[in-house]
């Protein structure tokens, strides 16, 4: 699996940092259309201490956040220099389905496809996959805004 963007390049794009940076590398990228990211899930993740002791599973909201981060990279890379000065914000989520738990030791393959972009609002179809099986799927939206606007 070839790396298209490594963690250092990802950190130049996303404002997130440990423990909330949930993308380890990008392995496929078709500009403005599709992207595939990898998240290596380890028992060392801080959320496993409480979710759940004796039965650790990755929280669904963090899987969705990982999908949103990969989508943010896709939108950022398709944007012009003026937009790249802004921050990508997760705007909405629809039709989320959690199909299988994600466990320590799993490698999460996050596939995101752009389904449209109107008036600066990006729409994505996203899937999280472990060992060829879909664990989570959702429709996401994101937009860019000035850092000092909020």
C-alpha contacts under 8 A as a table, 3 or more apart, distances in Angstrom:
res1	aa1	res2	aa2	distance
1	X	27	X	6.55
2	X	27	X	5.63
2	X	28	X	7.93
3	X	6	X	6.27
3	X	25	X	6.52
3	X	26	X	5.91
3	X	27	X	4.57
3	X	28	X	7.56
4	X	25	X	7.49
4	X	26	X	5.40
4	X	27	X	5.03
4	X	28	X	6.23
4	X	29	X	7.19
5	X	8	X	7.84
5	X	9	X	5.63
5	X	10	X	6.37
5	X	25	X	5.71
5	X	26	X	4.93
5	X	27	X	6.97
6	X	9	X	5.44
6	X	10	X	6.25
6	X	24	X	7.02
6	X	25	X	4.82
6	X	26	X	6.58
7	X	10	X	4.92
7	X	11	X	6.13
7	X	23	X	7.68
7	X	24	X	5.52
7	X	25	X	5.59
8	X	11	X	5.22
8	X	12	X	6.59
9	X	12	X	5.16
9	X	13	X	6.71
10	X	13	X	5.18
10	X	14	X	6.09
10	X	23	X	7.77
10	X	24	X	7.92
10	X	25	X	7.19
10	X	73	X	7.73
11	X	14	X	5.26
11	X	15	X	6.70
11	X	16	X	7.31
11	X	17	X	7.61
12	X	15	X	7.56
13	X	73	X	6.67
13	X	76	X	7.30
14	X	69	X	7.50
14	X	72	X	7.71
14	X	73	X	7.17
15	X	87	X	7.73
16	X	20	X	5.85
16	X	21	X	4.92
17	X	20	X	5.47
17	X	21	X	4.78
18	X	21	X	5.29
19	X	22	X	7.77
19	X	45	X	7.73
19	X	46	X	7.40
21	X	66	X	7.92
22	X	39	X	6.24
22	X	62	X	7.88
22	X	65	X	7.52
22	X	66	X	5.10
22	X	69	X	7.29
23	X	26	X	7.74
23	X	37	X	6.42
23	X	38	X	5.95
23	X	39	X	5.02
23	X	66	X	6.32
23	X	69	X	7.12
23	X	70	X	6.97
24	X	37	X	7.34
24	X	38	X	5.65
24	X	39	X	5.18
24	X	40	X	6.83
25	X	37	X	5.68
25	X	38	X	5.38
25	X	39	X	7.26
26	X	29	X	7.38
26	X	35	X	7.35
26	X	36	X	5.79
26	X	37	X	4.25
26	X	38	X	6.23
27	X	35	X	7.77
27	X	36	X	5.71
27	X	37	X	5.91
27	X	38	X	7.26
28	X	34	X	7.79
28	X	35	X	5.38
28	X	36	X	4.96
28	X	37	X	7.28
29	X	33	X	7.97
29	X	34	X	5.84
29	X	35	X	4.37
29	X	36	X	6.52
29	X	74	X	7.71
30	X	33	X	5.48
30	X	34	X	5.04
30	X	35	X	6.20
31	X	34	X	6.72
31	X	35	X	7.88
31	X	74	X	7.00
31	X	77	X	6.79
31	X	78	X	5.95
32	X	74	X	6.32
32	X	75	X	6.69
32	X	77	X	7.29
32	X	78	X	4.95
32	X	114	X	6.83
33	X	74	X	7.65
33	X	113	X	5.80
33	X	114	X	5.11
33	X	115	X	7.83
34	X	74	X	7.05
34	X	111	X	7.52
34	X	112	X	5.74
34	X	113	X	4.41
34	X	114	X	6.13
35	X	70	X	7.23
35	X	71	X	7.52
35	X	74	X	6.21
35	X	111	X	6.05
35	X	112	X	5.42
35	X	113	X	6.59
36	X	70	X	7.34
36	X	109	X	6.84
36	X	110	X	5.43
36	X	111	X	4.53
36	X	112	X	6.30
37	X	70	X	6.12
37	X	109	X	5.93
37	X	110	X	4.98
37	X	111	X	6.62
38	X	107	X	6.86
38	X	108	X	5.67
38	X	109	X	4.87
38	X	110	X	6.09
39	X	66	X	7.81
39	X	107	X	5.93
39	X	108	X	5.01
39	X	109	X	6.68
39	X	110	X	7.72
40	X	105	X	7.25
40	X	106	X	6.48
40	X	107	X	4.64
40	X	108	X	6.19
41	X	45	X	7.38
41	X	103	X	7.13
41	X	104	X	5.32
41	X	105	X	5.52
41	X	106	X	5.43
41	X	107	X	5.91
41	X	108	X	7.09
42	X	45	X	5.87
42	X	104	X	4.76
42	X	105	X	5.30
42	X	106	X	7.48
43	X	48	X	6.55
43	X	104	X	5.00
43	X	105	X	7.12
44	X	48	X	7.45
45	X	48	X	5.85
45	X	49	X	7.99
46	X	49	X	6.02
47	X	50	X	5.93
47	X	51	X	6.01
47	X	58	X	7.47
47	X	59	X	7.78
48	X	51	X	4.94
48	X	52	X	6.33
48	X	53	X	7.20
48	X	56	X	5.47
48	X	57	X	6.85
48	X	58	X	7.03
49	X	52	X	6.79
49	X	53	X	6.09
49	X	56	X	7.76
50	X	53	X	5.67
51	X	55	X	7.53
51	X	56	X	5.63
51	X	57	X	6.18
51	X	58	X	7.18
51	X	59	X	6.97
52	X	55	X	5.11
52	X	56	X	4.74
52	X	57	X	6.55
53	X	56	X	6.05
56	X	103	X	6.50
56	X	104	X	7.08
57	X	101	X	6.19
57	X	102	X	5.63
57	X	103	X	4.90
57	X	104	X	7.05
58	X	62	X	7.07
58	X	63	X	7.21
58	X	101	X	7.10
58	X	102	X	5.36
58	X	103	X	6.09
58	X	104	X	7.63
59	X	62	X	5.42
59	X	63	X	6.65
60	X	63	X	5.04
60	X	64	X	6.30
60	X	98	X	7.22
61	X	64	X	5.08
61	X	65	X	6.12
62	X	65	X	4.75
62	X	66	X	6.05
63	X	66	X	5.06
63	X	67	X	6.35
63	X	128	X	7.42
63	X	136	X	7.51
64	X	67	X	5.03
64	X	68	X	6.21
64	X	136	X	7.82
64	X	138	X	7.68
65	X	68	X	4.92
65	X	69	X	6.15
66	X	69	X	5.07
66	X	70	X	6.35
66	X	110	X	7.73
67	X	70	X	5.22
67	X	71	X	6.22
67	X	110	X	6.11
67	X	111	X	7.72
67	X	112	X	7.16
67	X	126	X	6.39
67	X	127	X	7.40
67	X	128	X	7.20
68	X	71	X	4.95
68	X	72	X	6.03
68	X	90	X	6.55
68	X	140	X	6.99
68	X	142	X	7.90
69	X	72	X	4.90
69	X	73	X	6.40
70	X	73	X	5.18
70	X	74	X	6.51
70	X	110	X	7.27
70	X	112	X	6.99
71	X	74	X	5.03
71	X	75	X	6.27
71	X	112	X	6.01
71	X	113	X	7.87
71	X	114	X	7.91
71	X	124	X	6.96
72	X	75	X	5.12
72	X	76	X	5.96
72	X	88	X	6.10
72	X	89	X	7.88
72	X	142	X	7.16
73	X	76	X	5.04
73	X	77	X	6.07
74	X	77	X	5.35
74	X	78	X	6.40
75	X	78	X	5.20
75	X	79	X	6.29
75	X	122	X	7.03
76	X	79	X	5.21
76	X	83	X	7.73
76	X	84	X	6.18
76	X	88	X	7.52
79	X	83	X	5.95
79	X	84	X	6.43
80	X	83	X	5.53
80	X	84	X	6.29
81	X	84	X	4.97
81	X	85	X	6.67
82	X	85	X	5.62
82	X	86	X	7.58
83	X	86	X	5.48
83	X	144	X	6.92
84	X	87	X	7.41
85	X	146	X	7.62
86	X	144	X	5.88
86	X	145	X	5.41
86	X	146	X	4.79
86	X	147	X	5.94
87	X	144	X	5.34
87	X	145	X	5.57
87	X	146	X	6.26
87	X	147	X	5.91
88	X	142	X	6.61
88	X	143	X	5.53
88	X	144	X	4.31
88	X	145	X	6.61
89	X	142	X	5.49
89	X	143	X	5.40
89	X	144	X	5.89
89	X	145	X	7.23
90	X	140	X	7.72
90	X	141	X	6.26
90	X	142	X	4.48
90	X	143	X	6.73
91	X	140	X	7.55
91	X	141	X	5.16
91	X	142	X	4.67
91	X	143	X	6.51
92	X	140	X	5.71
92	X	141	X	5.03
92	X	142	X	6.95
93	X	96	X	7.22
93	X	138	X	6.78
93	X	139	X	5.69
93	X	140	X	4.57
93	X	141	X	6.44
94	X	138	X	6.06
94	X	139	X	5.08
94	X	140	X	6.45
95	X	137	X	7.73
95	X	138	X	5.40
95	X	139	X	6.12
96	X	136	X	7.18
96	X	137	X	5.63
96	X	138	X	4.30
96	X	139	X	7.00
97	X	136	X	5.56
97	X	137	X	5.38
97	X	138	X	6.53
98	X	101	X	7.61
98	X	135	X	5.92
98	X	136	X	4.55
98	X	137	X	6.85
99	X	134	X	6.76
99	X	135	X	4.75
99	X	136	X	5.73
100	X	134	X	7.37
100	X	135	X	4.53
100	X	136	X	7.20
101	X	135	X	6.52
102	X	106	X	6.57
102	X	108	X	7.87
102	X	130	X	7.61
102	X	135	X	7.08
103	X	106	X	5.67
106	X	130	X	6.57
107	X	130	X	6.09
107	X	131	X	7.77
108	X	128	X	6.20
108	X	129	X	5.68
108	X	130	X	5.30
109	X	128	X	5.61
109	X	129	X	5.00
109	X	130	X	6.31
110	X	126	X	7.15
110	X	127	X	5.77
110	X	128	X	4.51
110	X	129	X	6.34
111	X	126	X	5.67
111	X	127	X	5.24
111	X	128	X	6.41
111	X	129	X	7.88
112	X	124	X	6.39
112	X	125	X	5.73
112	X	126	X	4.37
112	X	127	X	6.52
113	X	124	X	5.47
113	X	125	X	5.25
113	X	126	X	6.41
114	X	117	X	7.80
114	X	122	X	7.20
114	X	123	X	5.87
114	X	124	X	4.48
114	X	125	X	6.50
115	X	122	X	7.82
115	X	123	X	5.37
115	X	124	X	5.21
115	X	125	X	6.57
116	X	122	X	5.99
116	X	123	X	5.17
116	X	124	X	7.20
117	X	120	X	6.17
117	X	121	X	5.37
117	X	122	X	4.36
117	X	123	X	6.04
118	X	121	X	5.35
118	X	122	X	6.79
120	X	143	X	5.94
120	X	144	X	7.12
121	X	141	X	6.60
121	X	142	X	5.77
121	X	143	X	4.86
121	X	144	X	7.88
122	X	141	X	5.40
122	X	142	X	5.19
122	X	143	X	6.12
123	X	139	X	7.29
123	X	140	X	5.82
123	X	141	X	4.57
123	X	142	X	6.78
124	X	139	X	5.65
124	X	140	X	5.06
124	X	141	X	6.18
125	X	137	X	7.73
125	X	138	X	6.16
125	X	139	X	4.70
125	X	140	X	6.41
126	X	137	X	5.58
126	X	138	X	5.37
126	X	139	X	6.14
126	X	140	X	7.25
127	X	134	X	6.60
127	X	135	X	7.58
127	X	136	X	5.72
127	X	137	X	4.33
127	X	138	X	6.63
128	X	134	X	5.82
128	X	135	X	5.61
128	X	136	X	5.05
128	X	137	X	6.28
129	X	132	X	5.91
129	X	133	X	5.29
129	X	134	X	4.32
129	X	135	X	5.40
129	X	136	X	7.12
130	X	133	X	5.38
130	X	134	X	6.51
130	X	135	X	6.64
134	X	137	X	7.27
145	X	149	X	6.94
146	X	149	X	5.22
146	X	150	X	7.89
147	X	150	X	6.98
